[in-house]
């Protein structure tokens, strides 16, 4: 089953991925060196799509995420783009054939 089918199967209405906007991206995602890709979408604001996408372990370090236009991620990792259609409040964990998506209300409370 592909990613789009999984999203629809869970009853989630696709949301604009806002690829023209910036997202927070950690190293290892674009170059494919990260095996496990995580993503969480907060509410879009101030020219951002609300997305934070990282590879491997999360860090609170202020330099962990780099602001990158979504189109750059789309060019480098088209396999991740369908997940960017998840609306604010959703998270994903993606590793090869494994995909987990879930709602996290705390993402909307920040």
DRENBA-898628 format. One record per residue (C-alpha): residue in one letter; x, z negated, y. Coordinates in pm, whole numbers, m for minus. Layout:
BEGIN
+---+--------+--------+--------+
| r |     xx |     zz |     yy |
+---+--------+--------+--------+
| A |      X |      Z |      Y |
...
+---+--------+--------+--------+
//
This chain:
BEGIN
+---+--------+--------+--------+
| r |     xx |     zz |     yy |
+---+--------+--------+--------+
| X |      0 |      0 |      0 |
| X |    141 |     91 |    341 |
| X |    163 |   m137 |    644 |
| X |   m136 |     16 |    824 |
| X |   m354 |    m43 |    518 |
| X |   m239 |   m406 |    493 |
| X |   m334 |   m468 |    857 |
| X |   m678 |   m311 |    815 |
| X |   m729 |   m493 |    483 |
| X |   m692 |   m824 |    667 |
| X |   m957 |   m720 |    918 |
| X |   m713 |   m698 |   1209 |
| X |   m797 |   m456 |   1489 |
| X |   m485 |   m260 |   1589 |
| X |   m350 |   m344 |   1935 |
| X |   m143 |   m123 |   2166 |
| X |    224 |   m176 |   2067 |
| X |    322 |   m109 |   2433 |
| X |    639 |     77 |   2336 |
| X |    699 |    164 |   2702 |
| X |    737 |   m209 |   2775 |
| X |   1025 |   m440 |   2687 |
| X |   1044 |   m669 |   2388 |
| X |   1292 |   m935 |   2284 |
| X |   1522 |   m806 |   2010 |
| X |   1804 |   m977 |   1825 |
| X |   2114 |   m806 |   1697 |
| X |   2088 |   m679 |   1343 |
| X |   1741 |   m529 |   1380 |
| X |   1821 |   m192 |   1536 |
| X |   2135 |   m128 |   1335 |
| X |   1968 |   m223 |   1007 |
| X |   2220 |   m494 |    920 |
| X |   1945 |   m756 |    900 |
| X |   1775 |   m770 |    561 |
| X |   1476 |   m979 |    666 |
| X |   1294 |   m881 |    986 |
| X |   1071 |  m1135 |   1161 |
| X |    835 |  m1073 |   1449 |
| X |    598 |  m1274 |   1665 |
| X |    375 |  m1154 |   1943 |
| X |    292 |  m1372 |   2240 |
| X |     62 |  m1254 |   2517 |
| X |    201 |   m954 |   2709 |
| X |    315 |  m1039 |   3061 |
| X |    553 |   m934 |   3339 |
| X |    639 |   m593 |   3193 |
| X |    681 |   m713 |   2836 |
| X |    482 |   m634 |   2523 |
| X |    494 |   m996 |   2410 |
| X |    701 |   m907 |   2102 |
| X |   1006 |  m1095 |   1980 |
| X |   1171 |   m937 |   1677 |
| X |   1476 |  m1073 |   1498 |
| X |   1683 |  m1039 |   1184 |
| X |   1790 |  m1332 |    971 |
| X |   1775 |  m1687 |   1101 |
| X |   1607 |  m1761 |   1435 |
| X |   1812 |  m1920 |   1713 |
| X |   1711 |  m2101 |   2033 |
| X |   2027 |  m1971 |   2202 |
| X |   1940 |  m1806 |   2535 |
| X |   2137 |  m1494 |   2438 |
| X |   1967 |  m1452 |   2099 |
| X |   1713 |  m1196 |   2227 |
| X |   1809 |   m890 |   2428 |
| X |   1539 |   m722 |   2641 |
| X |   1493 |   m370 |   2499 |
| X |   1227 |   m107 |   2557 |
| X |   1006 |    m75 |   2250 |
| X |   1078 |    297 |   2227 |
| X |   1442 |    221 |   2140 |
| X |   1328 |     10 |   1847 |
| X |   1086 |    287 |   1746 |
| X |   1371 |    539 |   1743 |
| X |   1604 |    317 |   1541 |
| X |   1357 |    141 |   1309 |
| X |   1039 |    349 |   1269 |
| X |    956 |    138 |    961 |
| X |    890 |   m162 |   1191 |
| X |    665 |     23 |   1441 |
| X |    338 |    m12 |   1245 |
| X |    381 |   m390 |   1263 |
| X |    400 |   m372 |   1642 |
| X |     29 |   m284 |   1638 |
| X |    m51 |   m646 |   1553 |
| X |   m226 |   m821 |   1844 |
| X |    m98 |  m1127 |   2030 |
| X |    m94 |  m1437 |   1814 |
| X |     28 |  m1261 |   1500 |
| X |    357 |  m1289 |   1313 |
| X |    521 |  m1089 |   1039 |
| X |    803 |  m1116 |    787 |
| X |    923 |   m784 |    651 |
| X |   1183 |   m733 |    377 |
| X |   1189 |   m400 |    196 |
| X |    862 |   m383 |      1 |
| X |    768 |   m742 |     90 |
| X |    539 |   m797 |    389 |
| X |    365 |  m1110 |    508 |
| X |    146 |  m1116 |    820 |
| X |    m34 |  m1420 |    955 |
| X |   m204 |  m1555 |   1265 |
| X |    m32 |  m1833 |   1464 |
| X |   m257 |  m1975 |   1736 |
| X |     40 |  m2157 |   1891 |
| X |    175 |  m1822 |   2012 |
| X |   m123 |  m1794 |   2246 |
| X |    m85 |  m2145 |   2389 |
| X |    255 |  m2098 |   2558 |
+---+--------+--------+--------+
//
